Each structure stands twice: as structure tokens, then as C-alpha cells.
């Protein structure tokens, strides 16, 4: 299926590795011009090469700490200036420590909001004028399956991600009049560097254990996630907005 993304301008936040990188690579493979960012210049340089080999579009990479709202806004403006506008905006953020809700202090929750929720807001606010001006646009926000069912061992993430759900819902009407859709992508367990770090030395054992309780019998591939994002960014998804798309192999089945 031709998603008609060739020549579109896509901005993908926190995209030097993991799910963000997978989305950037898939959009590039569909012919879009792609702007990526990350905090680590070395990882970002590697990601630039990977994205650049995927398609014929141009790639722009910028070192950005998305917790700095001015830096985030400047990256968005630079992308629009470089490519002449914005069509697709994928907001994303770094992870947070793993643990139950009662294992953290107020300062931990404040840091989670600053690092896991507000980067989405900063990028969105900077991108809105460009999306509205174009009269066609796609916004995708990468959250987690916790927006459907908060996980008892992911206290910080659940609190921050549910805040993102409320923010997304509030933007649906405001964007719709300008032909812009907005949806949340809610991934479950996917094989990413962050997951490997979280599971530690016994990563293969832990992955097998998690896979046993997932109806599809495996954790997700990042390429599958990238394909879902590309579909939602396409013309074919023009009547889909204000929705949460859970990609978790059925892990939160029947909930919510």
C-alpha cells in the first residue's frame, strides 16, 4: 500500500534509539524527510546514518535535551525552516525509573513529569502553528500501554503517561478544524536498549518470562511499531483522531 508519505516532512522526538528511531526509519523508508533528535551526540550520529540509508528523503539530526523547552522549540523551528514546513510530528520522551507508586518521593514524581510528560507538551506547542498553517497534519504521541491499564510496578510512568492522555484529548477539537489528526501510540514490551538495560544481565530469561503471559507469545519488534506509526501518519488514516492505539500483543486485553 502506498501511504503517500513521499516528500512529507516528519519530526520525530527522542529518536536516536529504540521506538523513536524505529518510527524515524520507517517514515524515511516511505520517502519522508525526517528530522531526529537525541541527547547523546554519538548515538545521534549513528542514528542519522541509519535513517539516511532508509530512503531518498533528507535527514536532519540535532542534539537536543527535550527537557529544555527552549531547545525543543528551537529544534522544531529549525526543522520547519529547513524543510519549508511540518506535516508529521511524533512526540516522545525518555524513560523513568521502574518501581511501584509507593517507592518514590514527590521529587521523583516531579522529575517524571518534567522528563516524561512536558517534553511532549513543549514539542507540541512549538509545532502547532506549522501544522495548522499547512492544513494537513498528523500528530502521534508515544506513550505506553499504561494509558489503558497502569502497571503496579511502573508508578512514575503511569502517572506521567495518563497526563499525556488528557493533553491529547484536549487537542482533538482544536486541531481537527485545521485538518490535523492526533493519536497516542501505546506500546507494551518491545525489544529496545532501554528494556535490555531494565532487565539487566538476565535479559533473555526475563524476556522469555514476560512473553509467556502475552497472548501472541512474544514481545514486540520495533519494526512493527514503526509500521503502525507510518499507517497512522498516512492519508489513509485521515478520519482517525483522538484515539489510543495499543501495541502490546494483547497484554492489556479486555481492560478499559
C-alpha positions, -999 to +999 in steps of 0.1 A: +000+000+000+013+034-009+010+056+022+017+087+001+043+100+026+069+108+000+081+144+004+062+148+037+082+165+065+083+144+097+098+154+130+104+125+154+114+134+190+138+113+212+147+093+181+184+083+185+174+048+196+145+025+204+110+031+193+116+067+182+144+055+159+122+028+145+095+053+136+120+077+120+135+048+099+100+037+088+089+072+078+122+077+059+117+044+041+083+058+030+101+087+014+096+114+040+121+140+050+129+132+086+142+154+115+155+135+145+170+145+179+187+130+209+208+139+239+238+118+231+257+132+200+274+099+193+242+079+194+225+106+173+253+104+147+248+067+144+210+071+142+215+097+114+233+072+093+207+045+099+178+068+090+196+082+060+201+048+044+164+040+045+150+063+018+155+091-006+144+119+017+167+143+036+176+137+072+183+164+098+197+155+131+200+178+161+214+173+196+185+183+219+176+178+255+138+178+253+136+188+290+148+222+279+116+237+263+136+265+245+159+240+229+129+218+219+111+248+204+143+258+185+147+223+171+111+224+158+116+258+142+149+247+126+132+217+111+103+238+097+127+264+083+150+237+068+122+217+050+097+245+045+071+233+070+059+204+091+035+176+082+041+148+107+051+154+144+059+124+166+064+134+202+084+111+225+104+113+257+130+094+277+121+067+302+118+069+340+129+046+369+109+014+374+091+007+406+058+008+425+040+040+432+048+040+469+086+036+464+090+072+451+090+106+467+074+139+455+107+149+439+107+117+418+072+124+405+082+160+397+112+148+377+090+122+359+066+150+349+094+172+337+112+144+318+083+122+306+053+144+301+064+180+295+087+172+265+056+162+246+039+195+255+070+216+246+073+200+211+036+201+205+032+238+214+061+247+191+048+225+162+011+236+163+015+268+143+032+250+115+007+221+114-023+244+114-007+266+087-003+236+064-039+225+066-029+188+068-011+172+096-005+142+118+005+142+154+014+110+171+024+108+208+044+078+220+032+068+255+029+032+268+002+006+275-001+022+310-026+047+295-050+018+292-040+000+324-015+015+348+011-011+358+017-015+396+055-016+390+055+014+368+044+041+391+062+071+377+055+062+341+018+056+347+013+090+363+031+109+336+015+089+307-020+094+319-013+131+320-004+128+283-037+111+276-056+141+290-034+165+270-041+147+237-078+145+243-079+183+249-062+190+215-085+169+193-111+196+186-086+224+183-066+205+156-095+190+137-106+222+122-072+225+105-072+190+091-047+177+117-053+144+135-038+135+168-034+100+184-015+082+210+007+051+203+007+030+234+035+003+232+038-026+255+070-046+258+093-041+228+129-051+224+147-019+229+180-008+245+160+006+275+143-028+280+176-046+279+190-022+305+160-026+327+162-064+327+200-064+332+222-095+330+192-119+328+176-101+299+169-132+278+154-150+308+132-120+317+121-115+281+110-152+279+092-149+312+073-118+300+065-134+267+047-163+284+019-140+296+014-122+263-012-138+241+010-135+210+037-153+229+065-128+222+075-092+229+072-066+201+096-059+173+104-022+169+098-025+132+062-035+138+057-003+159+073+018+132+048+004+107+019+013+129+031+048+132+035+052+095+000+039+088-014+065+113+006+092+096-008+084+062-036+098+041-055+066+047-058+074+084-074+108+077-106+101+098-088+087+128-082+111+157-084+113+194-077+076+198-052+054+217-036+026+197-023-001+220+005-022+206+011-048+233+004-082+218-028-083+238-012-078+272-039-054+284-067-073+267-102-067+279-092-037+301-107-003+295 
